[in-house]
């Protein structure tokens, strides 16, 4: 009888978690500064922009954006960022990369820079800035083992915010084309009555999908 009640309690906790859990809210927007468009053979590069404390946008997020941008009916030709940096060493290393578009004309005059960029067909450089952080959490969860077995009991939750901004530089006109940003907030839950049941909000994955989709539309100059 007790076992049956425990099973019912577990099911109720799981249903409660599903009703609450994996909650995600998201926002995506862009601010255009110039006309965009892309021709056959032209490509884009995704770069990490250094920010507070010298950290950089996560490598896995850059890879996610690269993969997402190249998929779909509006998929773009994407040059891997490491390949681009290596081919133009040292001009796009973190300490020497241009911080503003006004520095682009001088950079393009350096020997071999314009030739390498033209050879790879790079039309746009997209600078990514941002991160995913845990901003809140609570609850209590404990696990124990004994002669009759073990298990975990309690309920925990946490909230992650994924906030990313992409600055689009047009190398044809050596100017900023605008920015695209996304802000995703997700709350994950971990109910447990003997067995933990994680209900995870994939905030970074959603932020990647949102930003890549909006960037595609922004660059090809079509409505999202």
Phi and psi in degrees as a GROMACS rama.xvg file:
@    title "Ramachandran Plot"
@    xaxis  label "Phi"
@    yaxis  label "Psi"
@TYPE xy
-61.4093  -39.5872  UNK-2
-62.1452  -39.5408  UNK-3
-64.4254  -41.0448  UNK-4
-64.5462  -38.5549  UNK-5
-62.6595  -41.4122  UNK-6
-62.1285  -42.7356  UNK-7
-63.0101  -41.2338  UNK-8
-63.4354  -42.3472  UNK-9
-60.1288  -43.9302  UNK-10
-63.8512  -39.2708  UNK-11
-64.3225  -40.6851  UNK-12
-63.7939  -43.0672  UNK-13
-62.0762  -44.0997  UNK-14
-64.6928  -38.9539  UNK-15
-62.7828  -43.4104  UNK-16
-62.4824  -41.2406  UNK-17
-66.0409  -35.7013  UNK-18
-67.7799  -36.5235  UNK-19
-89.0904  -38.3102  UNK-20
-84.2722  164.753  UNK-21
57.803  32.3324  UNK-22
-71.1785  128.118  UNK-23
-133.754  133.496  UNK-24
-120.805  143.274  UNK-25
-143.796  155.268  UNK-26
-141.476  139.966  UNK-27
-141.607  136.877  UNK-28
-152.39  163.93  UNK-29
-137.44  157.988  UNK-30
-131.654  110.423  UNK-31
-90.2073  135.475  UNK-32
-112.931  -15.9317  UNK-33
-159.166  169.766  UNK-34
-72.9291  145.537  UNK-35
-127.304  174.485  UNK-36
162.175  160.895  UNK-37
-146.497  136.821  UNK-38
-101.957  164.421  UNK-39
-59.5085  133.771  UNK-40
92.5624  -14.858  UNK-41
-85.5146  152.89  UNK-42
-136.558  172.415  UNK-43
-126.321  158.039  UNK-44
-128.629  135.265  UNK-45
-101.273  123.914  UNK-46
-124.249  150.05  UNK-47
-88.8195  131.157  UNK-48
-97.8024  124.135  UNK-49
-63.1367  144.374  UNK-50
-141.53  -154.255  UNK-51
-49.0663  141.083  UNK-52
61.0214  17.8097  UNK-53
77.7368  6.93489  UNK-54
-75.853  166.033  UNK-55
-129.839  156.432  UNK-56
-53.0107  140.832  UNK-57
-58.3559  137.774  UNK-58
-59.4723  -40.9572  UNK-59
-67.7007  -29.7897  UNK-60
-70.5883  -40.3964  UNK-61
-59.999  -45.4158  UNK-62
-61.7186  -38.7008  UNK-63
-62.8162  -44.9751  UNK-64
-63.4848  -42.4296  UNK-65
-57.4451  -47.3484  UNK-66
-66.7201  -42.5672  UNK-67
-68.0972  -36.5482  UNK-68
-65.5092  -29.1794  UNK-69
-87.3839  -3.05146  UNK-70
-99.5824  164.128  UNK-71
87.5857  177.153  UNK-72
-67.1445  -24.5926  UNK-73
-105.411  22.4956  UNK-74
-57.0193  138.342  UNK-75
-103.653  158.34  UNK-76
-81.0134  118.204  UNK-77
-114.919  125.54  UNK-78
-87.8294  124.69  UNK-79
-54.239  134.999  UNK-80
-62.572  -36.6655  UNK-81
-66.9808  -38.6554  UNK-82
-61.1259  -43.3243  UNK-83
-63.9249  -46.3749  UNK-84
-62.1565  -43.8007  UNK-85
-64.8604  -37.818  UNK-86
-70.5188  -20.8431  UNK-87
-116.69  22.9464  UNK-88
-56.1974  134.611  UNK-89
-103.09  18.4006  UNK-90
-74.2754  -14.5572  UNK-91
-120.095  20.0098  UNK-92
-70.0548  154.631  UNK-93
-50.5304  -37.3099  UNK-94
-82.2496  -14.9754  UNK-95
-118.848  -7.93342  UNK-96
-63.056  143.664  UNK-97
-64.1408  136.423  UNK-98
-88.7251  -23.793  UNK-99
-140.604  158.631  UNK-100
-65.7611  -23.6543  UNK-101
-65.4594  -16.6063  UNK-102
-88.5666  -6.91815  UNK-103
-66.0186  -43.8603  UNK-104
-56.9343  -43.0943  UNK-105
-64.805  -40.7312  UNK-106
-64.0642  -41.4081  UNK-107
-67.2566  -18.0831  UNK-108
-82.776  -10.6414  UNK-109
-71.1448  145.639  UNK-110
-55.9685  126.034  UNK-111
85.7006  -13.7399  UNK-112
-68.2831  -55.0585  UNK-113
-61.0445  -36.3438  UNK-114
-66.2682  -43.2083  UNK-115
-65.8701  -40.8677  UNK-116
-65.3935  -42.8523  UNK-117
-66.1119  -38.0613  UNK-118
-62.206  -35.0262  UNK-119
-90.6998  -2.24074  UNK-120
67.944  26.2218  UNK-121
-74.623  118.605  UNK-122
-100.469  -38.9607  UNK-123
-127.921  138.038  UNK-124
-106.709  126.579  UNK-125
-110.546  112.96  UNK-126
-92.263  119.329  UNK-127
-97.6677  138.221  UNK-128
-138.871  142.196  UNK-129
137.876  -177.262  UNK-130
-164.775  175.537  UNK-131
-115.772  124.077  UNK-132
-129.367  148.378  UNK-133
-83.8907  122.314  UNK-134
-109.85  -14.2335  UNK-135
-161.3  164.474  UNK-136
-179.453  164.514  UNK-137
-176.064  -171.714  UNK-138
91.2954  -178.392  UNK-139
-145.062  137.512  UNK-140
-141.911  129.244  UNK-141
-134.593  145.576  UNK-142
-125.723  142.99  UNK-143
-149.314  157.171  UNK-144
-129.496  144.436  UNK-145
-147.334  -177.836  UNK-146
-57.9417  -31.6971  UNK-147
-92.7486  5.77531  UNK-148
123.895  -166.168  UNK-149
-153.202  178.989  UNK-150
173.7  177.614  UNK-151
-119.779  145.82  UNK-152
-139.46  140.203  UNK-153
130.154  -166.291  UNK-154
-152.253  125.88  UNK-155
-128.26  154.763  UNK-156
-147.298  157.462  UNK-157
-154.014  153.935  UNK-158
-120.549  128.882  UNK-159
-112.105  140.558  UNK-160
-115.236  127.313  UNK-161
-111.474  110.719  UNK-162
-123.741  114.146  UNK-163
-133.489  145.274  UNK-164
-130.731  136.633  UNK-165
-121.418  120.616  UNK-166
-98.3688  126.123  UNK-167
-102.83  117.616  UNK-168
-105.2  128.771  UNK-169
-95.1363  112.904  UNK-170
-77.9204  -12.1462  UNK-171
-70.4328  -45.2017  UNK-172
-102.078  1.59301  UNK-173
52.2226  50.1648  UNK-174
-147.264  165.358  UNK-175
-78.236  131.305  UNK-176
-90.8803  -17.81  UNK-177
139.182  -168.093  UNK-178
-133.614  152.554  UNK-179
-130.303  135.067  UNK-180
-137.604  155.999  UNK-181
-143.453  145.105  UNK-182
-133.838  116.231  UNK-183
-121.676  128.34  UNK-184
-118.984  129.778  UNK-185
-137.255  140.169  UNK-186
-113.081  125.163  UNK-187
-104.893  153.544  UNK-188
-130.992  147.9  UNK-189
-136.331  82.8996  UNK-190
-81.4179  147.601  UNK-191
-149.912  125.296  UNK-192
-136.334  89.1592  UNK-193
84.782  -55.9358  UNK-194
-115.202  122.893  UNK-195
-66.9763  140.124  UNK-196
-124.104  91.481  UNK-197
-72.4701  133.463  UNK-198
-123.784  96.0922  UNK-199
-97.8426  132.137  UNK-200
-90.3985  115.947  UNK-201
-85.2976  75.6608  UNK-202
-67.8015  -44.2507  UNK-203
-66.5117  -38.7819  UNK-204
-63.1485  -41.9334  UNK-205
-66.2637  -40.0731  UNK-206
-62.1363  -38.0993  UNK-207
-63.6013  -47.6912  UNK-208
-62.3334  -44.9969  UNK-209
-61.8133  -49.8576  UNK-210
-66.8617  -42.7878  UNK-211
-63.433  -42.6962  UNK-212
-62.6314  -41.8624  UNK-213
-70.6082  -36.2257  UNK-214
-63.3252  -41.9629  UNK-215
-56.692  -50.0736  UNK-216
-64.3177  -39.3042  UNK-217
-63.1418  -45.7928  UNK-218
-72.6783  -43.3981  UNK-219
-78.1442  -5.72747  UNK-220
64.2333  48.9127  UNK-221
-123.081  157.045  UNK-222
-67.3235  136.51  UNK-223
